[in-house]
C-alpha cells in the first residue's frame, strides 16, 4: 500500500444515448488521470439512464458480458493512463441471468475482480429485483496495484453488515457507485432528511471500520418513461463525496454539477485511527450469532 | 405502544460529591416529569465523577447492588411521577465482580430490566476494562409500559452490530447513556472530527434500523486525579441528542449546559420509514456468517 492515494469520482447526468454517456465517462477518466488520480470511480450503471424506473424486458438489451465491450475500452484507458478504474455495469451472465456488477480494472489493464451487488432494492421507481439476481460472490474485497478495495453498490450502503464484512476481509477503502435521488412529490424537508441519512450512513461506515469511503452518485433529472404527468421521475441528488476514516468529508460535490471530484487519501490515517478507536478489538462475537437471522423472534 | 412518547434526557456536570450529583439528577427527573415526559434517560455513571480516568481499587467503593439504594430512590420517583427512568449504575454483582449497568425502572416503580454494557473500552483516560466485566446478558431489549427499549451504553454506540441486534429483537427506541469527551491536548480540528463521528454514528443506527435514538452525555471538565499538569483530564462534550428514525435531529444540547433535553417521538414514523426504507427485507443473512468472527483471515 502506498502512503497516499489520489482518488477521483465522476459524477454525471445521463441521457438515452449510452454511447454519449460512456464517451463522457471516458473523457472524465482521462481528465482525472491528467490531474494525477490513481483511482477513478464511476457512478452506478454509468452507461445508461437509470432504466429500473420501469419493468421492461427490452431493457435487458442494455446488458453486456464481463469481459465485454465496456471492460475492453476501460482496460485500454487504464493501462494507457496507469490508473485503477471502478466501473458499474449491467452484467449479462447467461441468458436470463443478470447482475448489477461493479468491475475493477487494474492499472495494467487487467480485470482485478468484480463485485455483484448483494442487496437489491425494490421500491416504486427502483424496480431492481426485476432486473438483477442478488450477487453470489459475497462480500469479497478486490486486490489492486494501489491496495485492497471494498467495492459495494448503492443499496448496500444502507447495510452496516456489508461494510463490516469488507473491512474484516482487509478492505482499505470502501467504494459505493450509486444511483439515488428524490421523488419530487416529497416535500423539501423529507428530501433533506433522505440526503442527510444517505450521507451520515456511509460516513458512519468509515467511522465504524476506520477506513475512507468514496461514494459516487449520478445527477440530473430522469423522467419516468411510463409517467402520465411530466413531474414524475427521479431527481438524482449528486452529492458524491470522499470521506476519511473518521467519517470526515474530504471532498463533496453539489447536487447538480457534472464533475470530477478528487481528494488525496492519507492511508496512514487508518492505522492511527484504529489505534485510538480500537473497535475491532472489542466486538462481542460470542453474542453476534443472531446477526445471521432475519429477525430475533 | 402509544402513538407518541414524550422523552427527556438529563445532561449534567458532576463533582466528587455523589450525593449532590444524585440529588441533582432526581430534581431534573421531577422537572422532566412536570414538563410531561414519560421517559427520562440519565447519563452514564451519573452518580459520580468518571472514575475510570485511573485504575484505583478504592473506586470499587462506589459500586452498589441492583436492586440497591439508587434503584430504590429512583423507583419511588418513577411511581410517584408515573415515569419510566433509564439509569446507569456501577453494579456490584459479587465481591470482585462488577458491571457498567443500565437499569430501567418502569412507571409503577418496578425494575423492568437491566442491561450490562457488552462492549468495554480501554484507552488512556478510559480504563474501563479494569473495573467492568463485559456483560453476559447479551443484547436484549427491555419491555416497559411505554414500549420496548433497546438500552445500550456508551462504547456500544460505535458498534452497528449492537444496534441491529436490539432492533431485530423489537426495540422501538435505541438509548445510549454516555460519558465521552475530549483530550484537550488534541487540536480543535481533531476534536470536531471526534464529535461529528459520535453524532453521525448513532444517527446512522437510527437510519439503519428505522428507530429513534436517545443519546445522553455528561458535560463539564473532570481533572485526571493522577495528573501532574493541570490541563490533563477529560472535557466531556455534552451534545446529548434525540433523533428520529431517519437520523434527523429532534433536539440537541450544547457542549456546556446542564439541562433537561426533551422531544416528542412520533412512534408511527418507524412504521412509515420501514415501509419506504425496507432494509430488514433485504439483509443477506446467507452471507453474514463471518460477522461472528473477529477477522476474516
Interface residues (C-beta under 8 A of the other chain):
Chain A: X118 X119 X120 X121 X123 X134 X138 X139 X155 X158 X159 X160 X161 X162 X164 X165 X168 X169 X170 X193 X194 X196 X197 X200 X201 X203 X204 X205 X207 X208 X246 X247 X248 X276 X277 X278 X279 X280 X282 X283 X284 X285 X287 X288 X289 X290 X291 X292 X293 X294 X295 X296 X297
Chain B: X118 X119 X120 X121 X123 X134 X138 X139 X155 X158 X159 X160 X161 X162 X164 X165 X168 X169 X170 X193 X194 X196 X197 X200 X201 X203 X204 X205 X207 X208 X246 X247 X248 X276 X277 X278 X279 X280 X282 X283 X284 X285 X287 X288 X289 X290 X291 X292 X293 X294 X295 X296 X297
